[in-house]
């Protein structure tokens, strides 16, 4: 599902809300998750899963075009751990 499909689904289930209102709600929801992760926090949605970040160590990489060795700096990457209900639905 993509963002526009989510908005259409929410519109059909909430006809009393305007499209602009739904878009603001969806943007607020995702922006809050992003901001919390950027601050080093964790976001847990009960029954769905938990979002967090993991640290990747610096390493040596290789430029695929030239084959030259390059230093890849450390970085934080997003991580999602599905909740029990999600795992059960996926493995029915």
N, C-alpha and C positions, 0 to 999 in steps of 0.2 A: 504494500500500500504506500502510495506517495502522499505528500502533503495535501495536494488538491483533492485527492480521493477522500482523505480524512475530513476535510472541510465539507465536501458534499454529503458525506455520511452524517456528520453532525447537523448540517442544515436540514436534512430529511427527518431527523429525529427530534429537532427543535425548531419547528416552523415559526415560533414566536420571536426568534432571534434573527437579526439581519446578518447578511453575509459578512459585512465589515466587522460586526461584533464577534462573530465566530473566528474570523481571521486573527483578531486581536487576542482572543483567548488562546488560540493555538500558538501564536508567536510568543505570548507571555509564558506559556507552559514550557516550550522548548528553550527559550532564553534563560529561564530560571534554572533549568537543568544544566545548561552550558555554563552559566555563571558560577553555580555551586561547584562544578567540576574544576573550573578554572581557578577557583579559590582553594583547591585541594581537598574539597569535601566529597561526600558520598550522597547519592540520591537513591532512596529505596522506595519502590512502589509495591506495596504489599499485594501478593498474588500475581505479580508480574515479574519483578526482578530488581536488581540493584545495579546502578551505574557507579563506576569509580574510575580512577586513573591508576596506571602502573608506570613505573619508571623504567626506561630502557637505558642500559649502560652505553657509554661511548664505545665505538668499535671501528675496525677498519673495513671499509667497503671497497667496491671496485666500480669504476666508471664503465658502464657496459659498452659505450662507444669506443673509448680508447684503450680500455683494459688497465688504465692507471689506477694505482691504489690511492684511496682518499679517506680522510678521517670523517667519520659520521659522529656528530656530537650526541650527548645524552639528550633524551627528550621524554616527555610524558605522553602517554597514549591512552585513549579511552578504553574502558573494559566494561563488559556487560555480563552479569551472572544471572541467568534466568531463575525465576522462582519455581518452587515445587509444582504449582498448578500448571505453569507453562510447560515444564518438562513432561508432566503427565499427559497433557493434551497433544504434545508432539509425538509421543510414543504410544498412542492408542493402537 
